[in-house]
Every structure is written in structure tokens, then in C-alpha cells.
Amino acid sequence: MAKNDYYEILGIDKSADEREIKKAYKRLAMKFHPDRNPGDKKAEAKFKEIKEAYEILIDSNKRSAYDQYGHSAFEKANMGGNTDFSDIFGDVFGDIFGSNRRQHSSKGSDLRYNMELALEEVVLGVTKEIHIPTLVECKICQGSGTKTGTKKQTCNTCHGSGQIQMRQGFFTVQQSCPNCHGDGTIIKNPCNICHGQGRTKKTKTLSVKIPGGVDTGDRIRLGGEGEAGKAGAPAGDLYVQVSVKKHAIFDREDNNLYCEVPINFAMAALGGEIEVPTLNGRVKLKIPSETQTSKLFRIRGRGVKSVRTGIVGDLLCRVVVETPVNLSETQKYLLSELEKSFGGLTGERNSPRSKRFFDGVKKFFEDLTK
């Protein structure tokens, strides 16, 4: 017997998102749920059909397979079988009526530690000692919360299930037991140290290895170094969030470093050799003659080694031609003579850019007067 289209069953378009799928399912499940239609086999069959459609379309992988191959994608799968109404109904309506499953001991909370590092530290790598205030497993009761020699007792209200049933209209729903809060057990004789919590406060000292190449926004996960879980559950994780301080000389962009290097105009005009700093020593940089300000020179392999690929970036030096200050009378005279030899500001041979600029300005004003 051919099956109906899952989208038609839920009454939604093929472009429907997760919210629309859940909304359609809730509406139809309320209408055809067996608790609202006792003894109605047609309603029960319809609910199974709705549930099957929902389970396929709410799962992105199953939905993709269904969109491509239709029902044939699941012919070998056991899509029939016994329908657990409480299971799927509890998942969708749990936010209204509460969960229908017994709560289990939950993993401890994750923690975050903000670490500020110098550029030299993140480039070369460093090991840092940090202090983390957290909750750790009680050493006296080993996380059980009970006094030595005693045990937890089964809750008399829920008889160990952690849930109680309540009738709300057509539905019988389950809620967490108010006496044991879903644990199913109670502590009659709590531990004197942790007072039944199974955890105590402590400041842990950890040694954290920061690999070379990390950058602002990166985080390092230390598994199991977060808060201890309740009732002996696993501990959470610690995330070290990295930020890099602003450097006095270098700026970082990805794995490259940038810096500005001032040179005097004699060096810019005649050329020469200067020393420039890197994070692991000085290197010599050759300045060719007639170098203009803002010229960018690349020194390969003097940047940051990528923490992900292992590739080392470059150092890019931007030269800035510095105008001399505090000139002596002799220096002023020599510069004046040099300027005269240039033929003024618009000397074509020695200052081609100035010549082009002023020619453009002249033409601009001439055009305005036409």
C-alpha cells in the first residue's frame, strides 16, 4: 500500500523550516492523540502516521534522503513497530508539561578563563600558571553527598522513578518529583563537609600550555577541568579564551606582522641599508635609491607560525620618509640650495609626481574659466 507524502500528512510546504514542522506536528498530535480519542483505531493509526512523518522531516539527514529518494529511502528501516506515544509526545510538549523521563545526574558546568598575552608569547608559545575558583568532588563522600557509612534512600513519593503522574484534561503527564527533584533518591544523612551537595569549593592551580600562533578569539579546551558534576557525574570543561595585547611596534594581521620604519630623506633618495626589528632578533633591510614614503618591504618567514597549518607568515615593513627637524643654519642653507637645483616644487626631472599634480591643478582651474 502506497504511503502518503510526509509533507501532505503534516500539511506543510516542502520549504517549511524546523519551527513550522514542530508547530504542525503539535497541532495534529493534539487532535489525534490516543488519550483524546480512546478506542478510536483510526485516530491511533493517524497519530502513528503523523509521528512517522515528523520523525523523518525533523531530522535534517533523513529529510534530505526523503526529498531525494522518497519513501524508498526507508523501505528497509523499521519505521513501523510499536509506537511509544509518551516518548515523542514528551519531546515536543516537554516545555509545557515537563519531561516524562527520570532526570539523570548532569555533567558539571563548563568554565571560562580570560587570558591576556603579549604578542611575543603567542608567537613563540608559552606555559602559564592560572588559578581557577571552582567546584570539585568532595573527597570525604566521593561525590555521593552522604555521610560515611550511609547511603541514599529511595524516595517514598515517586518510589525511585524520579517522576510523578498528573492528570491534565485528556492527558496523563509526568513531572519531576517535588520531593527528590527527579533524582529518585533522598539523602537522610548528608555529608558534614559538602552538606549533601557532593561538591566543595576550591581554587585549582593549573599549568596551561599555549601553543605558538594563537590569536585573539582563539580558545583552548581543557577537558574535565570545569566544575565537578553532581552526584559523581563527569566534570565540565575549562575554556581558556585568548586575547593579545597591543604591541608597541608590530601589528598582526592573520599570520603576517606589520611595522613602520622611519628613514631620512637622504636615505630614501640615495638608498642604503638599515636594521629592522623582528620578534626573534634584528635583520638588515636594503633600501633602494629613490624609495618613496609608504613603500612596503616584505621579509619572508619573520611573521607568525600558524597554529593550524604550521605555515610561517611574513614581516612587512612600511618605510616612512621623515622630514628633518631642528635644522642648523648650515643644514637650512644646504637644503635651500638643493631645492633650487630641483627647479622648485614642480621640477619635472627630480619630482615627477609633483609635476603631474600641479599640472593637473593648473588644468582644473583653466577648465573652470572656460
Number of C-alpha atoms within 10 A of each C-alpha: 3 5 9 11 13 24 17 11 19 24 13 16 11 11 8 12 12 12 10 15 19 17 14 16 25 17 11 17 23 16 15 20 22 22 16 15 14 12 10 13 11 12 18 19 15 18 22 23 17 22 22 16 21 22 15 18 24 17 11 11 11 15 18 14 16 18 14 11 11 15 15 11 14 14 9 7 8 7 13 9 7 7 15 10 16 15 13 15 20 18 13 16 17 17 9 8 17 15 22 21 18 19 16 13 14 15 19 22 19 18 18 15 15 11 14 14 19 12 23 17 18 23 22 16 16 14 11 12 9 14 12 16 13 17 22 22 26 23 13 17 24 14 23 26 29 26 20 14 7 15 16 16 14 17 20 13 16 21 14 18 20 26 27 17 13 12 9 9 9 13 14 12 21 21 19 22 22 13 16 20 17 23 22 24 21 20 20 13 17 21 21 13 17 21 16 21 20 27 27 17 14 13 12 13 11 13 10 14 12 20 16 18 25 27 22 14 9 12 19 17 15 16 12 17 22 25 24 28 23 23 24 20 17 18 22 20 20 21 19 19 17 20 19 18 12 12 11 8 13 19 16 17 12 14 20 21 22 19 19 16 18 16 17 13 18 14 17 21 15 12 15 13 11 14 11 14 16 16 17 11 8 11 12 11 15 11 19 14 13 14 19 14 15 14 13 17 15 15 17 12 13 21 25 28 22 19 17 8 8 11 14 17 19 18 25 21 22 17 21 19 20 14 9 10 6 7 10 9 9 9 12 12 12 12 13 13 11 12 13 12 11 15 13 13 14 17 17 14 10 15 14 12 13 14 16 14 11 13 12 12 11 11 10 11 10 10 8 7 6 5
